[in-house]
Amino acid sequence: MEKLVIEGGKRLTGRVSASGSKNAALPILAACLLAEGTSVIRNVPSLSDVEILLSILRELGCRVDRRPDGAIEIEVRDESNSRASYELVSRMRASVCVLGPLVGRRKTARVPIPGGCVIGVRPIDLHEKGLQQLGARMSLDRGDLVAEVPPSGLTGAEIFLGGPFGSSVTGTANVMMAAVYANGTTVIESAACEPEVVDLADLLVRMGARIEGIGSPRLTIHGVKTLRGAEHTIIPDRIEAGTFLAAAAITRGDVTVDGARGDHLRAAIHVLRETGMRVELGKNSVRAAHPDHPLRPVDLTTLPYPGFPTDLQAQFMAALCVADGISVVTEKIYPDRFMHVSELLRMGAELRKSGATVVVHGVPHIVGAPVRASDLRASAALVIAGCAAWGETEIRDIHHIDRGYERIEEKLNGLGAGIRRVNDASKPDPRPGAS
Ligand code: EPU
């Protein structure tokens, strides 16, 4: 086990590059199961979650190679196995994104239901409902979701994918990936509009799929008979980029994120500007600079895209901990996603949680402390809080952060942070992290 030791009180300044998006890469790599021939996917981040998905693809009969230039080559060699192993799926719940491609292409799938994780129960009923409406017979066998497609194949349908918390990102991805091979036309209403879903749809179109309404809540998919391997470059990670912008805010810094797309970060940029941060959009970068005065408090509510992303809630809450006044942060996607609150309290933040809302009383500064990472984004919040805090912060269970941030300490140290990765003899937290 390793931990991060952070010497805080540093103003982060300079330039840092955004990596490829984790949440776009996972379903895009899974989509390669749909195509004949070889697909080449570029800008895939080097992360433990990506490695888990690549292992699942190997289990499912794919040749997977990383080229010297970093691109990943995937070729389906053997389609006889349609079962993802529990051992791998239980390590990353996003592995469920192989379900749609298996149902669409192999007409049969057995995928363990990923358990909940620390951010909530996270059901997959919408995925099931969508595939069922396309004609797949869905059943449960010893914790595995089993899908069987009739010999006549899937049939296009009108499918409403809105749930109690709005649209579903991976649910939309799964149903879209199955529908590309259905007979006739499928319409997904209340489809997720996240840039990661758009990136996946763009790849599918490159493979030969016929999809209209990409980026809107109404996707129309005309079934095709074959898809061929394609080349694709993954979009930059808007959540990683947003984390660096939040780091500029909490450390009174001035950070330019190269490769970041301002059009994917509108809600976060709006909130930053409300705090008084000066945000400049370059052609291929976003810069956030701290003003001369303390940050102003802001109320923010997470919502499906284009609303404020739940995956930036923890990091922005950390920044608001040092604003001059009271902010209110409300979580509308995962009402229990507040594991960072108790750790930020240990660092001197003044937070009061009531249901899915946290009231943040800004303090002039936070202080270093030993804390525990509980899931990916909560960990990121603690890392940037540690960079700003007076004194030393130690973060344990950092395997969570390695799931979604490529070389985080190297990137932040390049901006002037003082982060060391050292061995940690303490016992890890056994709970699965979110993805
Ligand atoms: N939901 C249902 N039924 C379903 C599916 C979802 O009720 O069948 C609910 C969820 O419980 C949640 C809401 O709908 O309240 C949205 O869930 P969604 O399905 O959109 O989430 P996801 O696809 O499982 C992805 C990201 C998450 C991110 C969410 C929301 C990936 C691999 N994961 O999860 O990313 O928080 O969308 O934007 O794309 C992270 O990167 O840290 C992370 C957790």
Residues whose N, C-alpha, C, O or C-beta is under 5 A from the ligand:
A	BS01	EPU	N23 A94 R122 P123 I124 D125 L126 H127 G163 P164 F165 G166 S167 S168 V169 T170 G171 T310 D311 I333 Y334 L376 R377 A434 S435
